[in-house]
Amino acid sequence: MITVSNVTKFYSDFKALDDVSLVIPDGSLTALLGPSGSGKTSLLRVIAGLEEPDAGTVVISGQDVTHVRPQGRNIGFVFQHYAAFKHMTVRDNVAFGLTIRKKPKAQIDARVDELLGIVGLAGYHDRYPNQLSGGQRQRMALARALAVDPKVLLLDEPFGALDAKVREELRAWLRRLHDEVHVTTVLVTHDQEEAMDVAGHIVVMNAGRIEQVGTPREVYENPQTEFVLRFLGPVATLRGRLVRPHDLVLSRLPAPGSVAGKVNRVTHLGFEVRVEVRTHDDELVTAQLTRGEAWHLGIEAGDEVHITAESSPRRPGAGAVDPIAAR
Ligand SMILES: Nc1ncnc2c1ncn2[C@@H]1O[C@H](COP(=O)(O)OP(=O)(O)OP(=O)(O)O)[C@@H](O)[C@H]1O
């Protein structure tokens, strides 16, 4: 378990972290999610010991490590622009931490084989980093970080520099890897889809503070602040109330609490259909329908419709969100 208590971090007179407290459970995969400058990297660096906080403490597995150097914390790291040792083979890069700990050669060879298998680079022992693709290099970096059996794995935008398709593959792969090795993992990302896709817990950060902590479902379906609601997905405004566009229901006939309007535009985006409605109070509202729903309604520009806002957690069958059962 990682326990961060009342951590404040200044860079000169700029407060990058403002009284941050957080508990990261053992074996979890936690994403620190927030816009650029919200303090994600600073928090990760404080956990890693690369930055010392101005106030507060960091405890890892019961040990107060606030003033312990990174080398003494038993953590593994991977950064976005991972600096591999270019003159060393994949084998030697992965073995590095074990070699400097003077482990026996047979033990190192066995561990390297095992790790290269886990990260999908079996047989790549003798290549050099410049003979690998970007995604393969990041996987080698993960193998290297895992080699010394860290208690905690810290990843700062590890797939940030890669193209969308490779990122997606690596995310799926990271999830599987985490299921296999269960090392407590903290991942920094500014990409909400990446966080929702890969993490079991999401810590939403804004301006040096934590806005909300929860499972992907909790933070998406029960956002505690307007910031979280807006950061995690699109929002529409209906009579001043903020809702997700897919929680807007359109009907031909008025319903209790519905708002009347005229369809401005219908956009077909494959599975999704966006319907822009100008209400009679002159609000412009975009509802998101499935193709089936849109077809069923047979809606076209110029039609009169009635809009109702539904909140997804209360939709029949969905039930309340159970923080334990969700993911
Ligand atoms: N070494 C530093 N000296 C001065 N200011 C810094 C330093 N490192 C970070 N900052 C500032 O602290 C704030 C938080 O930075 P941090 O890197 O933690 O944010 P972030 O959420 O990780 O952002 P990004 O997604 O852009 O990396 C930013 O405003 C940044 O400019």
Ligand as a Chemical Component Dictionary entry (heavy atoms), coordinates in Angstrom:
data_LIG
# 
_chem_comp.id                   LIG 
_chem_comp.type                 NON-POLYMER 
_chem_comp.pdbx_formal_charge   0 
_chem_comp.three_letter_code    LIG 
# 
loop_
_chem_comp_atom.comp_id 
_chem_comp_atom.atom_id 
_chem_comp_atom.alt_atom_id 
_chem_comp_atom.type_symbol 
_chem_comp_atom.charge 
_chem_comp_atom.model_Cartn_x 
_chem_comp_atom.model_Cartn_y 
_chem_comp_atom.model_Cartn_z 
_chem_comp_atom.pdbx_ordinal 
LIG N1  N1  N 0 10.908 21.587 -11.942 1  
LIG C1  C1  C 0 9.910  22.461 -12.000 2  
LIG N2  N2  N 0 10.112 23.786 -11.773 3  
LIG C2  C2  C 0 9.098  24.673 -11.818 4  
LIG N3  N3  N 0 7.802  24.353 -12.085 5  
LIG C3  C3  C 0 7.539  23.061 -12.322 6  
LIG C4  C4  C 0 8.557  22.051 -12.303 7  
LIG N4  N4  N 0 7.984  20.868 -12.571 8  
LIG C5  C5  C 0 6.672  21.120 -12.763 9  
LIG N5  N5  N 0 6.390  22.423 -12.610 10 
LIG C6  C6  C 0 5.059  23.056 -12.692 11 
LIG O1  O1  O 0 4.208  22.411 -11.783 12 
LIG C7  C7  C 0 2.914  22.197 -12.355 13 
LIG C8  C8  C 0 2.554  20.725 -12.293 14 
LIG O2  O2  O 0 3.440  20.010 -13.145 15 
LIG P1  P1  P 0 3.312  18.460 -13.390 16 
LIG O3  O3  O 0 4.387  18.085 -14.345 17 
LIG O4  O4  O 0 3.240  17.777 -12.102 18 
LIG O5  O5  O 0 1.899  18.401 -14.088 19 
LIG P2  P2  P 0 1.254  17.250 -14.958 20 
LIG O6  O6  O 0 -0.140 17.152 -14.504 21 
LIG O7  O7  O 0 2.092  16.035 -14.899 22 
LIG O8  O8  O 0 1.294  17.879 -16.392 23 
LIG P3  P3  P 0 1.698  17.216 -17.825 24 
LIG O9  O9  O 0 0.579  16.303 -18.191 25 
LIG O10 O10 O 0 1.795  18.408 -18.716 26 
LIG O11 O11 O 0 3.013  16.516 -17.606 27 
LIG C9  C9  C 0 2.989  22.759 -13.758 28 
LIG O12 O12 O 0 2.397  24.036 -13.766 29 
LIG C10 C10 C 0 4.458  22.836 -14.058 30 
LIG O13 O13 O 0 4.743  23.921 -14.915 31 
# 
loop_
_chem_comp_bond.comp_id 
_chem_comp_bond.atom_id_1 
_chem_comp_bond.atom_id_2 
_chem_comp_bond.value_order 
_chem_comp_bond.pdbx_ordinal 
LIG N1  C1  SING 1  
LIG C1  N2  SING 2  
LIG C1  C4  DOUB 3  
LIG N2  C2  DOUB 4  
LIG C2  N3  SING 5  
LIG N3  C3  DOUB 6  
LIG C3  C4  SING 7  
LIG C3  N5  SING 8  
LIG C4  N4  SING 9  
LIG N4  C5  DOUB 10 
LIG C5  N5  SING 11 
LIG N5  C6  SING 12 
LIG C6  O1  SING 13 
LIG C6  C10 SING 14 
LIG O1  C7  SING 15 
LIG C7  C8  SING 16 
LIG C7  C9  SING 17 
LIG C8  O2  SING 18 
LIG O2  P1  SING 19 
LIG P1  O3  DOUB 20 
LIG P1  O4  SING 21 
LIG P1  O5  SING 22 
LIG O5  P2  SING 23 
LIG P2  O6  DOUB 24 
LIG P2  O7  SING 25 
LIG P2  O8  SING 26 
LIG O8  P3  SING 27 
LIG P3  O9  DOUB 28 
LIG P3  O10 SING 29 
LIG P3  O11 SING 30 
LIG C9  O12 SING 31 
LIG C9  C10 SING 32 
LIG C10 O13 SING 33 
# 
